[in-house]
């Protein structure tokens, strides 16, 4: 029965059976495990970001509906006041779009940082493996 907590356990055992001179199979498996962990972390960051964007959009919609309802029931007939209400709604919409863009930017930066860090580690691992040979 496979170890459910370590999906690399069986792979490690299998690769260790094949002894190749100068090649550390367990180091290769460990390196791939770290690669997958970096991808999982990047996906987790992206998922959390999607949730944050969805929450923000839900807040925006609820606020817009409240503002529309308040404007409809206020009976504003003065064109200057109507213009001010419309301008305020426009400014708020722009601010909300900036917030959404910042959430997306931060998410992409965080995910990319995780992948970049792992890529750098990967290159160092390859250098060490080549130096041993």
Residue pairs with C-beta under 8 A, 6 or more apart in sequence:
2 9
2 10
3 9
3 10
8 29
8 32
8 33
11 29
12 25
12 26
12 29
15 25
15 26
15 28
15 29
16 25
16 26
18 25
22 132
22 133
23 129
24 129
24 132
27 125
27 129
31 122
31 125
34 118
34 121
34 122
35 118
35 122
37 118
38 114
38 115
38 117
38 118
39 115
41 114
42 111
42 112
42 114
42 115
43 111
45 107
45 110
45 111
45 114
46 107
46 111
48 107
49 103
49 104
49 106
49 107
49 108
49 110
49 111
52 103
52 107
53 100
53 103
53 104
56 96
56 99
56 100
56 103
57 100
60 93
60 96
63 92
64 89
64 93
67 85
67 89
67 92
71 85
76 82
76 85
